[in-house]
């Protein structure tokens, strides 16, 4: 098995890279999706969030009001750390569960937006970073997600610096260009991952001295 950490700044195009890698055969462990699951109604995670932030972060149907909670945590680093202290251990435990279901010949892709921020790079055999210029990120967030420029800048500022993400990368995918320029890079990365998996398995199968 080869474990791969996939990360990138908001608006860099990480989700599209993950989609392509899954289409080639990777097994996806999506940290964002798991983060939603662990705070669904009736979970211990949601109860802990409400205990920390109050019932005002609940929607009328009892689910988590994500925009309201986001407005709180992205405006206050201390409150964001408090949320992360609740959610991240739950996400980590569930991610480990999902990985255990993969086989020895699988490439397990962990899509982790905050990989750099949380110092998670050592957990994986290698890290792939999807990179984009800050101006490109900003334009995409405004055009594709409907954020105001100030909202987009706040989300970007809450994440690791671009240089810090690149510093933990084993492989980098440049996604500053159009979509058609992305797939050839992702195919090349997939080939590299398959080669690294083969080398890892060969080393594991080699006789010990």
C-alpha positions in Angstrom: 0.0 0.0 0.0 1.1 3.5 -0.8 -0.4 6.3 1.3 -0.5 9.8 -0.3 -1.4 13.1 1.3 -3.0 15.5 -1.1 -3.3 19.1 -0.2 -3.5 22.6 -1.6 -4.8 26.0 -0.8 -8.4 26.8 -1.1 -9.3 27.4 -4.8 -6.2 25.7 -6.0 -8.1 22.8 -7.6 -7.3 20.0 -5.3 -10.8 18.4 -5.6 -10.4 18.1 -9.4 -7.0 16.5 -8.9 -8.5 14.0 -6.4 -11.4 13.2 -8.8 -8.9 12.4 -11.6 -6.7 10.3 -9.4 -9.7 8.3 -8.2 -10.7 7.8 -11.8 -7.3 6.2 -12.4 -7.7 3.8 -9.4 -6.8 5.6 -6.2 -8.8 5.0 -3.1 -10.0 8.3 -1.6 -10.1 9.2 2.0 -11.7 12.7 2.0 -11.0 14.6 5.2 -13.6 17.3 4.4 -16.3 14.7 3.8 -15.4 13.0 7.0 -15.3 16.3 8.9 -19.0 16.7 7.9 -19.9 13.2 8.9 -18.4 13.4 12.4 -20.6 16.4 13.3 -23.9 15.1 11.8 -27.0 15.3 14.1 -26.8 12.7 16.9 -23.0 12.4 16.9 -20.7 13.1 19.8 -18.8 15.5 17.6 -21.8 17.8 17.1 -22.6 17.6 20.8 -19.0 18.7 21.6 -19.3 21.6 19.1 -22.5 22.8 20.6 -21.0 22.6 24.1 -18.1 24.7 23.0 -19.9 27.3 20.7 -23.4 27.3 22.0 -26.7 26.3 20.4 -26.6 29.3 18.1 -24.4 27.3 15.7 -27.3 24.9 15.0 -29.7 25.3 12.1 -33.5 25.0 12.8 -33.4 21.3 11.8 -30.8 20.5 14.4 -27.9 20.2 12.0 -24.7 22.3 12.1 -25.1 25.8 10.6 -21.8 25.8 8.8 -21.9 29.4 7.5 -22.6 30.7 11.1 -19.9 28.6 12.6 -17.5 29.5 9.8 -18.1 33.2 10.4 -17.1 32.7 14.0 -13.9 30.6 13.5 -12.5 32.4 10.5 -12.7 35.7 12.4 -11.0 34.4 15.5 -7.9 32.1 15.5 -8.5 31.0 19.1 -12.0 29.8 18.3 -10.7 28.1 15.2 -8.2 26.2 17.3 -11.0 25.2 19.6 -13.0 23.8 16.7 -10.0 22.0 15.3 -9.3 20.4 18.7 -12.8 18.8 18.6 -13.0 17.8 14.9 -9.4 16.8 13.9 -9.1 13.8 16.3 -12.4 12.4 15.1 -11.4 12.9 11.5 -8.1 11.2 12.1 -9.7 8.2 13.7 -12.2 7.7 10.9 -9.5 8.2 8.2 -7.4 5.4 9.8 -10.5 3.1 9.8 -11.1 3.7 6.1 -7.4 3.1 5.3 -7.5 -0.2 7.0 -9.9 -1.4 4.4 -7.4 -1.0 1.6 -5.3 -3.8 0.2 -1.5 -4.1 -0.2 -1.6 -3.1 -3.9 -3.7 0.0 -3.4 -2.8 3.7 -3.5 -4.7 5.4 -0.7 -5.2 9.1 -1.4 -5.9 11.2 1.7 -7.4 14.5 0.6 -6.4 16.8 3.5 -6.9 20.6 3.1 -5.0 21.4 6.4 -2.2 18.8 6.0 0.5 21.5 6.3 -1.1 23.4 9.1 -1.5 20.3 11.2 2.0 18.9 10.5 0.6 15.7 9.0 3.1 15.2 6.2 5.1 12.5 8.1 2.0 10.3 8.2 2.1 9.6 4.5 4.6 7.9 2.2 4.6 11.1 0.1 2.8 14.4 -0.3 1.3 15.8 -3.4 0.6 19.6 -3.4 -1.7 21.3 -5.9 -0.3 24.7 -6.3 -1.8 28.0 -7.6 -0.8 31.6 -7.4 -2.8 33.6 -4.7 -4.3 35.8 -7.4 -5.6 32.7 -9.2 -7.1 31.3 -5.9 -8.8 34.6 -5.2 -10.3 34.9 -8.7 -11.6 31.3 -8.5 -13.2 31.8 -5.1 -15.0 34.9 -6.2 -16.0 33.6 -9.6 -16.8 30.0 -8.7 -17.9 30.1 -5.1 -19.5 33.4 -4.9 -17.3 34.8 -2.1 -16.6 38.5 -1.8 -12.9 39.4 -2.2 -12.7 40.0 1.6 -14.2 36.6 2.4 -11.9 34.9 0.0 -8.8 36.6 1.5 -9.9 35.7 5.0 -10.2 32.0 4.0 -6.8 32.1 2.3 -5.2 33.8 5.3 -6.5 31.1 7.6 -4.5 28.5 5.7 -0.8 27.8 5.5 1.5 30.0 3.4 2.1 28.8 -0.1 5.8 28.4 0.6 5.1 26.2 3.6 2.9 23.9 1.6 5.5 23.6 -1.1 8.2 22.9 1.5 6.4 19.6 2.5 5.7 18.5 -1.1 7.3 15.4 -2.7 5.4 16.1 -6.0 3.8 19.4 -7.1 1.0 19.9 -9.6 0.8 23.4 -11.1 -2.8 24.4 -11.5 -2.5 28.0 -12.5 -3.6 27.3 -16.1 -6.8 26.0 -17.7 -8.4 22.7 -16.9 -7.1 21.0 -20.0 -3.5 21.6 -18.8 -4.2 19.8 -15.5 -5.0 16.2 -16.6 -1.6 15.5 -18.3 0.1 16.5 -15.0 -2.2 14.3 -13.0 -1.6 11.4 -15.3 2.2 11.8 -14.8 1.8 11.9 -11.1 -0.3 8.7 -11.2 2.4 7.0 -13.1 5.0 8.2 -10.5 2.7 6.9 -7.7 2.4 3.5 -9.3 6.2 3.3 -9.7 6.7 4.2 -6.1 4.2 1.6 -5.0 6.0 -1.0 -7.0 9.3 0.0 -5.5 7.9 -0.1 -2.0 6.4 -3.5 -2.5 9.6 -4.8 -4.0 11.5 -3.6 -1.0 9.0 -5.2 1.4 9.2 -8.5 -0.4 13.0 -8.6 -0.6 14.7 -11.1 1.7 16.1 -9.7 4.9 19.9 -10.1 5.5 
